[in-house]
């Protein structure tokens, strides 16, 4: 995972170096254990390694395809918020069409959001997949759609795919002076296509 982060940082350094300043220091093993206990979930090992190198980034940084990279506190907050919505009936019966890889629920309390759009969309680690899925697969959650595409069978494969497409020039970034922020020219960094 350290090598993947180095490749990611090298690309960002060459293309939008100021965004790297917003990355936080890594989490400790104690921080991770405490969050896992709080959420009653176990993080996949590659994700633990990832977050021990950088525990998220400043909100509204947009370092992951214009979306926010969450740290442990953000993950806990988003999980509790979504779990509360399920318990309060905000998603009705919390049912959506089953697709085999992802269970037929609007929100599953074993999904771990690690990237967010700021307006209700997430990329999540699915720790409770459907019968054809794999624990730890990366899925997209859209608040306004029942689609839950699987983007990669594991976190490290998702991150590697993102980096390889950055290095191949399939993903680019520019500074938007009107918005006064960096902007990825397409949502390709999120790899919003089913694997």
C-alpha positions, 0 to 999 in steps of 0.5 A: 500500500505504501508503494501505491500511495507513493505513486498517487502522491507522485502524480499529484505532485506533478499535477496538483501539488497543493492538494497534497498539503491537505492530506492528514497524517496516518491513523494509529493502530489504536485509532483503527481498533477503536473505530472498528469497535465503535462501528462493530466492523472489521476493516480489510487489511489493505484499507488499514494500511492505507489509512495508517499512511493518510487518515483522510484529507481536509473536507472539500479538498476533492482529492478523489475525483472531486470527492472527499477522502474520509478519515476515521472520524468522518467514516464513523460520523457518516456510518452513524448518520446513515444507520440512524436514517435506516432506524428512523425509516427514512429509506422506507422498508430499506429494500431495493432490487437484489443483484447478486453481488450486493444485498438488496438494501438501500443502506447496509450497516456493514457498508463503510463509506471512505469517499463522499461527494458531500451531497449523499453519494459514497464509495463504500467497502461492502463488508456484507456482500450478496451471495455472488460478491466478495467481502471488502468489495468497493461499491458506489452508493447513490442517495437518489438511485437504487443502483449499487455498482461494484467498482472493484473486488477489493480496496487495493484493486480499486486504488491500483486501478485509479492510479494506473489510469492517472498514470496513463493520462486517462484522468486529468486535473485543472485549476478552475479559477472561477471556483478557485479550486482544483477540478478533475475533468471527468468522474473517471477517478471514481471509476464509476463502472461495474467491474 
